[in-house]
Amino acid sequence: MKDFINMPLPIILLILVFLAVAIRKIGPWRLPIWLIMLTAAVITLLTGHISVTQAYHALSFNVLFYLFGVFVIGQALESSHYLEHVSLRIFSGAKSLNGLLCLIILIFGLSSALLMNDTIAIIGVPVIILLSSEHDFDAKPFLLALAYSVTLGSVFSPIGNPQNLLIASQGMENPFVHFIAHLAIPTIINLGILYVFIKLFYGKQLKSAIYPKKSKKVLDKKLSRLSQLALGLMLLLILFKVALSVFHVSLQFHFSLIAIIACAPILLFSNQRLKIIKHLDWHTLLFFVGLFIFIESVSPVKVRKEIIIEGVIKDIWPWVAEAVSLNGQMKDSRGNQVAQILDKRIELAEKSVTTSDGRLVVSRDPLKRDVYIRAKIKILEQAGNLYFYNSQKVGVGSIIWIFTPEVDLEKIYITNITDLPCE
């Protein structure tokens, strides 16, 4: 007990937060997670364990604005009944409860990768309840399928759930490409396993036939059209972001821009904008505000400094190599310089070939280039480790990326590090 009392306050709060989240109820009072996290953040602020300035810098506005924009679109879809209308039209094609189960898992599971699992869950519940009342079947297996499918389906997209968004926002290169390439197949397999398990436990209830009925009319046609426009914009902007990464176009296009631009038609042109904003999931936004501030107060002491790195970018196209400019700068989302190119040297790319007798021969590739650079970067030193922009670990042998207005420098292999005092 004495050791517990002697702990730093943020660590004590961290333990209490874990306990409160696990218990979630004290006597007659339920403790919502957002209130637990926000209370812990406020306590650390009031006790001076984190300053207002540090708290501000701890907030990830990229994540918060993205969530706000998606919540606006989700609320508009719910208020206009557009997504419910479309879902009912799709599900009316099912000839049996077994087919309906399959459609629910696929449609809701895969759509959660675009609109975030919370949004799809909110919209899916009334759809399933309405279908069960119209066709007189037990909604339980279908609600379970909805809950599991939106969780599983959101995994393969960087915007499928807030956890993935936090990971993708930490400087991940080509987040959509990486998530889909590594997680799409496991997600499809897991959705298939979900179907088998629901069938295994509720198979007898899924043998009944159902008959198509007309879907519910869209109640607000104007809001419905604006919601469709917002969905279309969001999809186009996601494809645009993917194209930027694939074609190595040097343009900072944050997740938050996707959501804010996509929800703009709703906020600008809908006469229900105030109602939509009022009914947003503010609790989730407050949870993340509290989370960012509280975790920053618990984190070990960080020391900011500048270092000089030397590194090489191998096997790139000549025009990309030539686009690397001396004094090219990388800036963070607040406009602060975090990296500057000091020197560069371009050579024909090294190409290693193993001969038939087992010898390793190193030659030069006239079509590709290796670029050797020297750059000044700002880093955080925490617990003996060095971190560059968005938590990229820095060390000899590690790989980082630097993007400048001229070109993205991807996969810089660090060969040497020199300390440089901060100005």
N, C-alpha and C positions, 0 to 999 in steps of 0.2 A: 504493500500500500504506500509505503514511504517513497519507493522508487517511482510509483505512478504520480504522486504529488510533485516530485522533483522534475518530472518531464517538462519540456517546453509546452506552453499552452496550445500551440497549433497541433502538436502530436496528441495531447490529451483530447482535443476536439476531434481529431481524426478517428481515434478509438471510439469516442462517443457517437460520432456520425455513423460508423459501421454498425454499432449496436442498435442505434435508433432505426436505421434502415432495415436491419434484420427483424426487429421487434414490430415496428410500424404502429404500435398501439400501447398507450399508457392509460390504464383504467378505461374510462369511457371515451377518451380522446384518441382519434386516429391522427397519425403524424404523416402528412404527405411528404414525399421525398424532396420536392422543391422547397418546402418550408424548412426542412432539416438542413439542406445544403446552404440556403440563403442565410439562415440564422448563424451558422458557423462562419460564413464569410463576413457578416456584419460584426460578429464578436471579434474577429481578427483585426478588422478595421478600427473598431472602437478602442481596442487595447493597444493599438500602435504596432502590432506585429507585421503589418503591411501598410504602406502609405497609400493615400488616394492615387498618387501618380503611378505607383507600382500596380495598384489594382486596375487602373485604366489600361496600362500596357499589357496586363495579363489577359484582358478580354480579347477573344478571337472574333473580331467583327465580321470576318469572312464567313464564319460558321453562323453567327447570330443573324446576320442579314439574309443568309441563304434560308435558314429556318423560317424567318419571318415571311419571306416571299413565297415559300412553298405552303406555309400555313394559310396565307391569303388565298392562294389558288385552291387549296383543299377545302377551305370554308366556302368559297364561291361555288365549287362543284357540289358541295353538300346542300347549300341553300337553294341552288337552282334545280336540284334533283337531276342534273344532266347525267352524271356518272351512274346514278341509280337507274335512270331511264335506259342508258346504253347497256348496263349490266343485265337488266331484266330482258331486254331484247335478245341479248346473246344467250342467256340461260333458258329462254323460252324454247330454244332449239333442242334442248335435251328431251329425250323420249322416255328416260327412266331416271330414278334417283341415283343410280350408279353413274350414269352419264353426267348428271348434274354435279355430283361429287368431283368427277374428273375435271369438269369445266371450272368449278370454283377454285380448285387447287392451282390449275394452270393460269387462269385469268387473273385472279387476285394475287397469286404468288409472283407472277412475272411483272404485273403492273406496279407492285410495291417497289420494284427496282427503280422506277421513274419518279413516283410521287411520294416516296417514303412510306414505310410500313404503317406508321400511326394513322396517316391520312386514309389509306386503303381500308384499315380495320374499322375506322369510324364510319366510312361509307358502306362497307360490306355488311355490317351487322343488320341494319334495317332492310337491306335487300334480301338477306336470308330469312329474316323474320317474316317479311311480306310473302315470300315464296312459300314458306312453311304453312302460313295461314290460308293461302289460296289453294294449296294442293293437299292440305291436311296431312303433313308428315312431321316427324320429330326433328326439330332444328338442331339438337345437340351435336350429332356427328358433323354437321355442316359448319356449325360455329367453331368446333374444334379444328376442322380442316382450315377454316379461315384464319384462325389464330396462328396455327403452325405454318401455314403456307406464306403468310405475309412476313413472318420471321425468317423462314428459310429463303424465300424469294428475294428478299432485300440484300442478301449476303453478297451477290456477285456484282453489285453496283456501288460506286463510291458515294452515291447520293441516296442509297436505299434505306439507310438508317443513320441516326446521328453519330453512332460510333464509327462507322465507315467514313463519314464526312470528316470527323476529327483526324482520322489517319490520313486521308487523302489531302487534307489541308496542310499537312506538315511537309510540304515541298516534294511530294511524290511526283515522279516523272511519268507522264502519260497515265493518269489514274484510271481512266475508263478502260484503256487498252489492257493495263495490268490486271485490274479486277476481273474483267470479263475473261481474259486469257487463262487466268489461274483458277477462277471460281465458278465459271458458268457451268461446266460439266458436273462438278460436285453438287452444285445447286439443283440441276435437273435430276440427278440421281436421288438426291434427298427428297425432292418433291415426289418422285416415283415411289420411294420407300414410304412416305407419308400416306400415299394412296393405298398401298398394301396394308399398312397398319390400321387405317380407318376401316377398310374392308374386312380385316381380320376380326375386329371387335364389334362392328355394327353391320356385318354382311347381311343378316336376315332382314334388317330394316331397309336395305337398299335395293330390294328386288322389285318394288312396286313401279308401275308405269305412271307417268305424269303426262298431262295434256297441255299444249300451249295455250296461253292466255295473253291478251293484249297488255302491253307494258304501260306503266303509269305515265301520264302526260307530263311534260316538262312544265312546271308551274311558272317559271320566270324566263321567258324566251330571250329577253335582252341579256340577262345575267348568264344564261346558258351560252349564248353566242360569244360573250366576252370570256367565259371559261374555256370554250373551245379554242379561241384565239390564244389565250394564255398557255394552254397545253401545247398548241402548235409551235408557239414561240419558244417554249422551253425545250421541246424536242430539237428544233432547228439550232438553238444555241448550244445544246449539248453536242450535236454533230459538228458544229463550228469549232468547239473547243477540242474535240477529238482530232479534227483536220489540222488545227494549229500544231498539235503535238506530233502527228504523223509526218507532216511536211516541214517540221522544224522551223515554223514561223515565229520570230521573236516578238511576241505580243502577250503581255500579262492580261489574262482573261480569267478572273477569279470566279469561283463557284457562286459567290454572292451576286455578281453581275447577272448570271444566268437567271436566278430567281427574281431579282428586283426588276429586270427588264421584262421578264415574262408576266409578272403580276401587275405591271404598270397599267395596262388597259383596264383592269378591274378597278384599281384605285382611282384612275383618272375619269372613267366614263360611267361607272355604275352608280346609280342613285342609292344603292344599298351599301356603299363603301363603309360608312360609320358602323352599321350593323355587323358587317363582316369583321371589321377591326375589333369591335367589342367582343365578338365570340371567338377570337383566335385562341389558340392554346398558349396563353401567356404563362401558364405554370411551367411548361417545358422551357420557355425562354428564360424565365427567372431561375430555373434549375441550373441552366448552363452558365448564366451570369455568376451565380453563387459558386458553381464548380470551378470556373476559371480562377476566380479570386481566391477561394479557399486553398486550392491545390498550389497556387503560387506562394501562398504564405507558408505552406508545409514544405515546399521544395528546399533542398539544401542551398546554402549561400552560393550565389553566382557571381563570378568576376568577369566583367567585360574588358576585352583588350583587343589589340590589333596584332596580327602576325603576317609574315611574308611566306607564301607557299610557292613552291616550284612544282610543276606538274606537266603531264603530257596528255594530249587528246589524240588517240590513235585512229588511223584508218578512216579519215573523213574526206569528203569531196573537196576539190581545190577551191571552189567558190566559197565554201563555208570557211575554209582556212583563211582565205584572203579577207573575209568579212570581219575577222577578229581585229579590232582596232586598239591601238595603244591609248591608254587613258580611258578606255571604255568602262563605264560604271554600271554597277547593279544597285538598284535602290529597293528598299522594302515598301510595304503598302502605305507607310506614312511619309515616304519621300526621302528617308534617310539613306545615305550611301552605306552599303555594307560590303562592297567589293570594288576594286579598281585594277584593271590590267596595266601592269608596269612595263612588261617586255614580252616579246614573242619571237619565235624562230620556227620557220616552216621547212620541213624536209620531206623527201619522198617517203612514203609509208614503208616501214619495215615489213617484210613478208617472210615468215618462216615456213620452210617446206622440208618434209622428211623424205629422203631418197629411198629407193628400193633396197639399198644395202643398210638402211638404218641411220644414215648420217643426217644431221640437222643442218640445213643450208639456209642462211639468212640472205635474202635479196631485197631489192627495192621495187615497189609497185608504182609505175609511172602514172597510174590513174588515180591514186589516193595519196593523201598527205598525213603526216604526223605533225602536230603543232605543239611546240614546247613553250609554255608560258610561265611568267612570273607575275604574281598578283598579291595585292594587299587586301586582306579580308578582316572583318570584324567578327570576333567569336565570343562565345560564352565559355568560361571554364567552370565546370561544376563537378565536384567530387573527383577531381583528377582527370576528368575527360574534357575534351575540347569539342564544341559544337558550333557549326556555321549555321547560316540562315535556315529556319524551319527544321532545326534538330538534326542536321546532317553531321554525322560524327567525323571529326577531322583528325588525321594522323598519317604518318608515312605508310603508304600502302593502301590507304582508304580512297574512296571515289566520291567526289562531290560534283555538283553542277552549278554553273554561274550563268545567269541570263542577262544580257545587256541589250540596249535598244537595237544594236546592229545584228546580233546573232546569239542563239542559245549555245553555251559551251557545255555539252553534256559529257558525262563520264570522264571528268578530269582525274587522272590517276596521280596522286600526290607522291612526289619523290623526295621532297625536302621541306622542312619547316624552320623558319627563323623567327625568334621573338622580336616584337617591335613595340615599344611602350606606346600607350594611348596618348594622344595629344592632350 
